[in-house]
Amino acid sequence: MLAEPVSYHRFGSRRTFCTLVILALVLTAAVLFGLTSGAVSIPARILWNTLLGLEGPRQDFIILNLRLPRTLLAALTGASLAVSGAVIQSLLRNPLASPKIAGINSGAAFAVLICTLILPGHASGLAPYAAAAGGLAAGGLVWIMANRGQAEAARLTLIGVATGFALDAAVEFLLVTQTGPEFSAPMIWLSGSLWGRGWTHLTGVAPVLSVLILLAFLLSFRLDLQYLGPARAAALGARNRLERGTAFLVAALLAAISVSVVGVIGFVGLMAPHIAMRVVGGRHWPLLPAAALTGAIFCTGADAAGRAIAPPVEISAGIITALLGAPFFIWLLVTESRGQGGAG
């Protein structure tokens, strides 16, 4: 077992507030970077004039109709994936957990490919709904199987990993055996891309994701209790099954709905909670807002960087986060293992 990454000590409220302000400023910078980056480079002066309504229709269209909605969507889904990861890590008491571990991402990917096979002519329009349904179904199946005994962290983790492997194998099988032009859109979606996302996509998910993030914040104290373990939480008056089930449902919805609209953007739910925990501590009330801001920074920055690296070619945000997340995961595994050895 890995050692707990950070103990549950309190950081001073002033330091926490300052940290959240700094993260908000970094997110603002990432949003501005996203608005100026792309095939058409837009200087900061023109961006400012456009936001004030002083530029021409061409700049207005590029910034306000193309880049602004996808940048805001990247920030919102990044925050949602990060909060989902933080909740799942707390429930599983596993610092390496993420929505992927719970089978949510794999279920969403499998459902999209099945939708493409059954209704190839409507795959692009139905992909978000299929992804949301598949992610929720996979996450719910993991939770139900884990709760046939006790919802212990190790049991839930192992069942989630096994379910994810099975669904990933099914996705690989479909990709190998089925080819055709109708698979081009799902392939872009599987890489985690915000290409073509606009105001319709943002307004379609923003109310739901915002409510779910707020609900996760309201569950902060309950998550603090659940992190202590089922026995200690019950001794302190927690209703374990209800509280853990509610928190897991919120996390699954956050991940599934996010994946449904932007595709499979990996590692955000793993990296953002860890970074947030190291700067604000382990208590969930500051941790979840810090994780949300960090996740928003990751996704917004990755989307902007993907458009800025080799314009007019766009590199999917999911590829950028994977390039960052893979070495981060290895570093995390090594440092946690050394910490366990040192403690021993």
Helices and strands as residue ranges (DSSP letters): H 13-36, H 44-51, H 57-60, I 61-67, H 68-92, H 104-118, G 120-122, H 123-146, H 153-177, G 181-183, H 184-190, H 199-218, H 220-227, H 230-235, H 240-262, H 268-280, H 284-308, H 317-343
